[in-house]
Amino acid sequence: MPQPNSAKREPKSIARNRKAYHDYFIDETIEAGIELTGTEVCSLRENNCQLTDCYVLIRKGEAWLHGVHIAPYSHGNIFNVNPDRPRRLLMHKREIQKLFAKVRERGVALIPVAMYFDANNRVKVEVGVGRGKKLYDKRASMAERDSKRAVERALKERNRG
């Protein structure tokens, strides 16, 4: 009989940045840890996080997450920190150098795509390397999504009848 702690559990999603997929072509994603205080983790357990309009900057060999709003913990009193402060991402030096080389290209940005608790209850951020979409790209992806939806609807109707 397996031990109860040996069973791996699914990552628990905290927040997703759906706008990132609308505004950017996400080429690849990298998982990174994040440096947080105790009350911020408690607040994330209550799903108080907003990932829209956030980005990653690389300064002095460190990756920093800007624009993420983690609401103050409801029972945090004096231990709550500024909800919009920049937070350091925990990554290997080689990974940061590789990302920095990609960001130096024109039109490439680092965008947080998702935030979640991993199997060991640590907060992880999924960072995507994104290229900006033009307006016509957005229209094409919306048309493609609508046509897929119409095809699925037609197949569903066909299978019923």
ZIHULIN-V740531 format. One record per backbone hydrogen bond with DSSP energy under -1.0 kcal/mol. CO is the residue of the C=O (numbers start at 1). NH is the residue of the N-H. E is the energy in kcal/mol with one decimal. If there is no record, write none. Layout:
co = (CO CO)
nh = (NH NH)
e = (E E)
//
This chain:
co = (12 15 19 20 23 25 28 30 32 33 37 38 39 40 41 43 44 48 50 55 57 59 62 63 64 65 66 69 73 76 77 82 83 87 88 90 92 93 94 95 96 97 98 99 100 102 105 107 109 110 111 113 114 115 115 116 117 118 122 124 125 126 126 127 128 129 130 131 134 135 136 137 138 139 140 141 142 143 144 145 146 147 148 149 150 151 152 153 154 155 156 157)
nh = (117 115 23 24 133 131 129 127 125 90 41 42 43 44 45 48 47 71 69 66 64 62 59 89 57 87 55 50 76 79 80 85 70 65 35 33 96 97 98 99 100 101 102 103 104 105 108 132 130 56 128 17 126 14 15 124 12 121 118 116 32 113 114 30 111 27 109 25 138 139 140 141 142 143 144 145 146 147 148 149 150 151 152 153 154 155 156 157 158 159 160 161)
e = (-2.7 -2.6 -2.3 -2.0 -2.5 -2.2 -2.7 -3.1 -3.3 -2.4 -1.6 -2.0 -2.1 -2.2 -1.8 -1.7 -1.8 -1.2 -1.9 -2.9 -3.4 -1.6 -2.5 -3.1 -2.6 -2.2 -2.1 -1.7 -1.6 -2.0 -1.3 -1.3 -1.9 -3.7 -2.6 -2.1 -2.1 -2.4 -2.4 -2.4 -2.5 -2.0 -1.5 -2.4 -1.4 -1.2 -1.1 -1.4 -3.0 -2.0 -3.4 -3.2 -2.9 -2.9 -1.9 -3.3 -1.6 -1.8 -2.6 -2.4 -2.5 -3.5 -1.2 -2.7 -2.7 -2.9 -2.6 -3.0 -1.9 -2.1 -2.1 -2.4 -2.1 -2.4 -2.4 -2.2 -2.3 -2.3 -2.2 -2.1 -2.1 -2.3 -2.5 -2.1 -2.3 -2.5 -2.1 -2.3 -2.3 -2.2 -1.3 -1.8)
//
